[in-house]
Amino acid sequence: YSASPDNMYWRDDLSYLLSWQRLMDKYNQRGFKIKGFVMDEVGCLTSDYTSTAPADEQMQYMSQFFKQTIVEAKLGNATVRRRIRDTPYIMPRGPDAHSVNASSNSTITYQPGMCRAVDGGPQAGNDTIRAMESLHSVAWFSVDGGRGYLGGEVGKPGLNPLGKLYTETCRLVHNQGTHQGPSSSQQESDQSHDPDEDEPTRQEPEPHNESENSMASHEDSEKPRGPDIFVPPQQHRDQLQTANSSVPFCGLAAIRSAENDWDSMELAAAAKATGLGRLWHYNWQASTDVQADGAEYVPMIKYPGQVDLPPAGANGVGGVVLGWNEPDNGGQAGRDPKVMNDPESLAGQWVEDMQIARALGYTEFVAPAIANDVCWMDFFLKACERTPDCTGLITYLAFHRYQPKCASYSASPDNMYWRDDLSYLLSWQRLMDKYNQRGFKIKGFVMDEVGCLTSDYTSTAPADEQMQYMSQFFKQTIVEAKLGNATVRRRIRDTPYIMPRGPDAHSVNASSNSTITYQPGMCRAVDGGPQAGNDTIRAMESLHSVAWFSVDGGRGYLGGEVGKPGLNPLGKLYTETCRLVHNQGTHQGPSSSQQESDQSHDPDEDEPTRQEPEPHNESENSMASHEDSEKPRGPDIFVPPQQHRDQLQTANSSVPF
């Protein structure tokens, strides 16, 4: 036995693991929540399967399969992963239990011995790696005393060389992390893409030659990283903001009231901190008396058919108009049941409203801003496609995002709220892709309300929770991904359960053979497929503009206390993060129709490594510095990059690896 593509026994082990990954994928997509695998017997037997194999054969198998294949792949060894990916004839078992018998037109029944190797397809290698990442726990078969047992001789307690190799290999996993890694639903971004090619090169493990007291050395070739502030390469500087757009990346959603003291002085403080010409604001109305130099006002047509806009280009008003506010919300534009329940009937009204705006000089038209229901917009765009002049009157898609669990929010694949945010962004990217392929020319997204609410959605969350969400989602996820942070992008790409909303508005009802109709509440999570991570990154690149929700005076508002103009720590974090984007470029990045230049290309592989952002710990006057916490590594133990440290063991699991 050897860990080589030429070795049929090694290929058979890979095929067996692949079979289990495909099975888990299948049933998790059907509603199961299987976390991974337990291989609770593994070892070497004699060729007649009657006895444990001799110790030297056990050592060979443990070294080549357990250590140099499974564990090295889990630790992120790029060479091992690439070898698995390049191995031919990795073939899972079949047939599928849901297969239909052609002669009887019914599903097949089980017969012992029916399982046979079937074609693994182009994702066989990647899915085999995912199987190793999904391997939660292993138990070495240790029954036969004198031959292959992990202990010493009878009457001499302790570990023999095989036992020492096993326990030392186990320590490699436990020492590196506590999370098991990508679950069943995750695919590599593409069969031909190597997710490890932009990681520090892990040395190829040598053939097993262990002494009783030493492990094979793992030299690290990664060099110390550069300065605190990362300057992205030109291609990413050109992916941050739409050139010559009439609104900047950052905005404020705020309305003047006695409670919050929002006024021109507050706006001026925010505009100064962001940089003149780098901030926009709106108030869900068509006019405002809050104005400041360098801050553009963007009016809104809040309800269908109620157009009372000022002329574009005067008194601080630019050329962008916001469309209806939350037609899927019964408390906003959806107060009209027809608006809320029948999006396909509204395309004509949209054309009327936007034609009036166009006659007043507006040149960019932001689609109705959705509270949550992506499916509403899908059905609306479906009707818009067949309505004359409609497709040219949607420049950006708009949506809102509120998080009611900000206190427990973190930018981690383990965090369900973060995954849900990624899934929501993915939904919009897929929607934009779909309609641009059908003739629209949508440039990107405007997330014109984002913030933290209390768990009952009735009030703005406390400032510390706002700070947590702004730091983890806005700064350390969206902005870092836009700036080309390879670690953040890889974490997104490796995150399981990124699931967009569906069904597709063009789906056909099998019983009536006609396209489905919209029903409020029909939107549900659907499988994101192998490109989910990459498409989520593209969604962040397509995010043209953001407006932080800044209504409630004393809680989460970006300004200081009432009567004290200026920015509080939350406001300073927001404006300083906005400057990170504005300082790097003027182009927003891939528009909706753009795919990665090739699915097999990792957009980060030719970038300098951007250091992982530290957890938020801001003072009022400084951004958290980007210090590189990675120390020079020793010769013996390889420390994998953080994304692989987070893929080694199920957190809070009841059994170790």
N, C-alpha and C positions, 0 to 999 in steps of 0.2 A: 504494500500500500504506500502511495506517495501522493502529496497534494499537487498533482500535475494534470493538465487537460488530457495528457496521453494515457492516464491511468483510468481504466474502465470502472474500477471499484470506487475511486474518488468521484467520478462523474455520476455513478449510481447514487452515492450519498447526496450529492447536490440535487439530483432529480427527486429524491425522496423528500428533502426539505422543501423544494419548490412545490411539490404536491400539497403539502400542508399549508403553505402560504396561500396558494390559490383557493384552497378549501375555506380558509378563514376569510379571505377577501369576499368570496361568494356569499357566505352566510352573514357577514357583517353588513353587506349591502342589502341583505334581506331582513335586517332588523335586529340581528344578534349584536352583542357587545363583547365579543371575545377579545381578551387582552393579549393573548400570545400563546406560546407553547411551553409544555413541560416535557422534556425528553428524559423520562424517569428511569430508563435503563439504557445504558450505552456501554459497549465494551467489545472485547474480542473473544470469539469462540474458535474451537478447532473446526476444520473444514466440514466435519460431519455433524456439527452443532451439538455435540454431546458433552463438551467439557470446555472450561475456560482455557484460552490459548496460553502458551508460555509467556513469561514476563517480558522477554525482549520483543515479542510481537505486540503485546499490550502497549509497551512503551512506544513502539513505532506508530501505532494507531492513535494513541493519545496525543502524541506530538504532532502528527501530520493532520489529523482531522480535528481534534478538539482544540489544540493550541494554535497551530499554524493556519487553520482555516476558520473555524467558528470564532474563536476569541480575537484573532487578528482582524477579521472582518468587522467584528463589533467595535473594536478599538479604532477603526477608521484607517487601517493600513491600505493605502491607495494601490500598492502593487498587488496585494492579495485580491482586493476587490476587482481590479482590472482583469486579473487572471480569471476570476469567476465569470466576469462579464463576457470574456472572450472565449469561454469554453463551449465547444459545440456539443450537441446531443444531450443537453439538459432537458429531460423529458418527463413531465409529470404523469401521474397515473390517471386513467379514465376507464370507462366513460362517465359522463356527468349523470348523476342520479335523476336529473330533471330532463334527460334526453327522452325524445318521443320515438316509440317504435313505429316505423313507417307503415308497416303492414296492419297494425292494430290501431294506429293513431292514438295510443295511450302511452303514458310514461313507462319506461322500462322497469323491471323488477330486479332485485339483487340476486346474484348467483355467485357462490364462492368460486374464486379463481377467475372472475370476469375482468379484474383490474389488469390493464395493460398500459404500456408506455404510449403516450400520445404526443403530438407536436407541441413543444413549449412556446413557440412563437417568438417574436423579436424581443419581448420583455423577460425572457427566461432567466438570463443572468441577473438583471436588476432585481427581479422578484425573489431570486435565491438569496441575494444579499439581504433583502428585506426579511426573509425568513430567519436569517441569523440574527438580525436586529430584533425580531419578534420572539426569539428564543428566550423565554423568561427564566428557565431553570433547567439544570442538567443533574442527573444522578448517575455516577459511575457504578457499573455492576461489579460488586465486590463480594462474591459468594465463596469462591474456591480459595481455600487458605494458602496453600504453598505456591500457587501459580496465578499471578496477576492480582492477588489481593493487595490492597494498598498498605497494609500493615507489615510489620517485620515478621521474622520467623516465629513459629509457635513458642510461646513462653517468653518472647522478647518484645515487649510493647514498644511502639514507635512506628515510624513510617519508613517504608522501603523507598528506593529511588522512584518507583512509579507513583507512590503516594505523595512524595515530595513534589514531583512534577505537577500532579493534579492540583494540590493545594496552592502551590506557587502560581499556577496559571489562574486559578480562581481569584487569587489576590489581585492579579492584574485588572480583572473586571471590577471588583469591589473597590479598589483604591481609586478608580477613575470616576465614579459617579453612582447615582442612585436611580436613574431613569432608564427604562428598558429600550426606548427608541421607537421608531416609526411603527405604527400599528398596521393592522391589516389593510386599511383603505388606502395607504399611501403608495404611490408609484414613484419611481425615479422620473425626473422630468422628461426623459426620452431615452429610448434604448441605447442610442449611440452616445449619449452624454455621460461623461465620467464625473460624478459629483465630487470626486476627490482630486481632480487634476489641478485644482487651484489651491489645494491644501499643502502644508509643508510635507515634503517627501518623507514617508516613513520607510525606514530601511527594511528590505526584504528579510524575513526571518531566515536564519541559517538552518540547514538540516540539523535535526536534533543531535546535540552532543553535550548533554547536561552532565555535570558532576553532581554529586549528592547535595552540594551546598551552593550551587550557582545557577542562575538563569542565563540564557544567551543574551548578550548585551544588545541594547537598542540605541544606536546613536541617532541624535537628532540633528537634522541639517538646517533647521530654521534659524535665520539670523535675527539679531535684535531689530526691532521695528523703529520707524522714524519718529518724527516729532509729534507733539501733542495734537496738533490740528491737522486733520487730513485734508488735502486739496485733491479733489477727484480729477481723473483724467478728463481731457477735453470732451470726450463723447458723453460724459455724465454732466459736465458743466452745461452742455447743450441739451439736457433733458430735464430741466427744472421748471420752466415757465414758458408759456406761449409767447413767442416773439411778437412784439408790437401789440400785445393784448391790452385791452383797456381796463382790466382790473389786475392788481398784483396777486401774489400767492396768498397773502394773509388778509383776513377781514374780521370785522366785529359785527355780531348780531346783537344790537342793543336798542332799547327804546327809552326815551326820556320819561321819568316819572318822579313823583315826590320821594319815593322810597329809595331810588338808587342814585340820585343826584347826577345822572348822566347829562353832560353838557359839552359845550365846545372846548372848554379847558381840558376836560378829561380826554376828549378825542385828540386834541393837540398833543397832549403828553404821550399818548400811544403812537401817534404819527411820528413824533420826534424820536421816540425810542426805536421804532421800526426802521425809520429812514424816510425822508420825504419822498412822496410818490410811491411808497411801498405798502400802503394800507388802504383798504376800502371799508365802507360800513353801510349798513342798511337797517331799517326799522320796521319792516313789514308794511310800509306805506309807500305812497308815491311822492312824498315831499318831507323835508325836515328843516328844522331851524338850528340843528347841531352841525356846525361846519368848522373845518380847520384846514389850513394850508397843507397840501401834500396828502390829503385824505379824500378819496373820491367817494361820492355818494351814489349808490345804486338803487334806483326805485323798483318797486314791485307792483305787479298787477295781482293782488291777493286773491281775488275771486273771479271766476269766469264771467266775462261780459262787463266787468266794472273797470273800465280803463279811464284813468284821469292823470296821465303822465305829463311831466314838464318836458319841454324840448330838450333833446340830447345836446350835450356840449356846452351848457351854460350853468353858472352858479354851482360849480363843483360836481355837476352831473356828467358822467361819461357817456359811452355809447352802448352800455350793457343794460338790459332790462331783465329782471327776475320774473319768472312765471308764477302760476298759481301756487299758493302755499298749502301743502298737505291735502291734496284731494282725496287721499285714502284715510283721512282722519275726520270723524264726524263733528269734531269741534272746530275745524278750520274750513278749508274750501269744501271738504266733504260733508259740510252741514246740509248741502243739497243732496238728497238721496240719489238723484240721477247722477251727480258727479261721483259720488262714492261707489255706486253700484254698477255703473255702465260706462267704463272708460272709452269703449269703442264708439260711443255716441258723441264724443266731445272734440274730435279732431277739427270739425268745421268751426266750432267756436274758438278754438286755439288759433286757427288761421285768421279769423276776424280780429282777434285781440292783437296778434303780432303784426298784422298789416297796418293797424293804427300806429303801433309803436314804430314800425319801419318808416312810416310817413313823417314821424316826428324826429327822424334822424338816427334812431337806434339801429345798430348794425350787428349786434350779437344777442342771441335770444336763449335764455336759460329755461329749460323745460320745467314743467311743474315739479316742485320740490316734494319728494316722497318722504312720508314719515317713517315707513317701514316696509310697505308692501311692494316689493320689486315687481310682482306679477301685474299689479295695476298698470305700471308703466309699460310693461311688455304688450299688454292689450291695447293701450293707448297708441303706442308706436305702430302697432299692427294696423290700426285704423288710419293713422297719419300717413302711412305708406301709400294708401290708396286714395288719399285726399289731395286734390290739386294744391300746389304751393306749400304744402305742409312740411315736407322734408327739409326744405330750405329755411325754415323758420325755427329750427332746433339746432343751436350751436353747441350747447353743453347739456348733459343730463345732470340733474340735481337731486340730492338726497340729504337726509338728516341722520345723525347718529348720536344717541344718548345711551350712556352706560349707567345702570342703576346699582352696580356692584363695584364701584371704583376702589373701595377700601381694600378689596382682595384681588385687585387687578394687577397682572404682571405680564410682560412681553415674553411669555414662555409657552412652548407647545403643551405643557401640562395644564395651562390655564384655560378653562372652557370659555371664559368671556373674551379672551384674546382670540381664540380660534373662531368664535362667533363673529367678531369684528372682521377677521380675515375673510370669512365666508361671505359676509355682506359685501365687502369690496369686490370679491371675486364675482358675485352675482352681477354687479354693475359692469364689470369688464366684459363678461360674457354677453350681456345684453347689448353693449355698444358694439362689440365685434359682430354680433348677429345682424344688427341693422345697418352698420356701415357696409357689410357685405351685400346688403339688399338695396344700396343706393343712397343712404344717408351720408352726411359728412360731419358727423359729430366729432368735435375736437377733444373732448375730455369730460371731466366731472367737476362740479362745484358742490362741495359738502358745506352748505351754507348754514347749517346748525350742527354743532358738535359740542358736547359737554357732559357733565355729570349731574344726575338727578338722584334724589333719595329713592329707596327701594320701592316706594309706592308711587313713584313718578309724579308726585304732587309739588315738589319744591327742588330748588337747586341744592346740590349736595354741599357739605362743608368744604371749606377751602383746602384742607389737607387732602381730601379725597379728589378734589379737582386737580390738585397738583400731581397726585399719583397717576391719574389718567392722562393728563397732559404730557407728563414725562414719559410714561410707558407706551402709550399709543401714538400720540402726535409726534413727539420728538424721537423716541428710541425705536419706533417702528416705521412710521410713514416717512419722516424726514431723513432718517438714517438710510432707509432703503432708496429714497430718491437721490441721495448723495453718493450712492454706490457702495455702501458698507457691505463688504462681501460676507462677513459673519452674520449680519442681520438677514441678508438675502438668503443665505444658505439655511438659516434657521427656519425662515418662512417656507423655503422649498422642501424642507424635511418634516414639516408639521403635518400630522395626520388629521383626518376629518375636516378638511377645508371643503365645505359643501355648499354650493350655490343654491339659490331658491328656484323652484319650479312649480308646476309644469310649464313647458314652452307654450306660448299662446297659439302657436301654429300646429300643436298636437292635434291628432285626429281621434275623435271618439269612435272606438271600434264598433259599437252597437249601431250608431247612426251614420257612420262613415262621413261625418262632417267635423269641422274644427270645433274645438271645445269653446265654451263661453266662460266669461269671467264670473267668479263667485268670490266675494270678500272672504278672506280666511283660507283660500285654497292653497296659498303658497306654502310649500314645505321644502325641507332640505333634500337635495338629490345628490347623487354621486358626482364628485368633482372631476374624476378621471385623473390620468397621469400628469396632466399639465396644470393641475390646480395651483400648485405652489408658484410656478412661473407666471401664470396668468394673474395671480394675486399681486405679484411684484409689478407686473405691467399695469395693474389698476392703480397702484401708488404712483407710478410714473405718469399715468394719465390724469392724476388728480390735479386739476388746474388751479383750484383755489379752495380755501377753507375759511370759514367764519366761526370763531368761538362764540358760543352762546353766553351772553354777558348781561343778563337782565336783572338778576336779584342783587340788591345793593350790598348787603353785608356778607354775603355767602357766595364765594366763587366769582364775584365781580372782579374784573381785571384792574380796576382803579383802586385808589386809596379809600380812606374813610370819608364819610359824607363831610363835605366842606373842606377836604384836604386833597386838592388835585394832585395827581401823580399815579404811579403804578405800584401795586402791591407785589409781593413775590411771584404770584401767579401771572400777573401781567408782565413782569420782567422776564419770566421764563418763556412766555408766549412770544413776545417781541424779539427776544434774543434768538429763539429757535427760528423765527421767521427770517431773521437776518442771515442765518446759515444758508438758507435757500437762495435768498436774493444775492448774497455775496458771491455765489458760485456760478451764476449764469442767468440767462434770460429766456431759455426755451424749456418748455414743460416736459418734453420727452415724447415717447411713442404715443401717437394718437390711436384711436380705437381700432383702426384697420391694420395697424402695424403689429406684426408678430416679431418675436425675437428673430434675428437675421436667419437663424436656422434652429430648428428644435434641438438639434444635437449640440448646439453651442451654449456654453455657460457664459452669460453676459459678464460674469465677474472674473473669469479665468485670466484675463489680461489686465486686471486692475491691481494696483498695489493694495496690500492687505490693509483695510480700515480697521482700526482697533475697535473692539467690542465696547459699546458705551457702558459706563459704570451705572449701577443703580442710582436713581435720582437722589442727590443730596445737595440741593442748591442753597446758597446764601442769597440774600436779597440783591447782591451786587455782582454775582458771578455765576457763570455757567459751570456745571461740573466739568472738570478738566478730563481730557482723554489720555490718562496715563496708561502706559502699557504695563499691565501687572504680571506679564509672563516672564519668568526668570529663566536664565540659561539652564538647560536641562542636563541632568547627569547622564553618564554613559550607560547605566544599566537599565533604567526603567523609562519607557517612553510615556510622556504625558500627552494624550491626544488633544486636539483643539476643542474648545468648549462645546461646539455642537455635537461632538462625539462623546464628550463626558456626559452629556445629557441624554445619551442613547444606550445606556448599558444595563439598566435594571429598573424594574417597575417601582416607582416611589411608593413608600408605605406598604410594600407588598408583605405577605405573611411568610414567605420563604425566600432565602437568599438565592444567588445564582447557582 
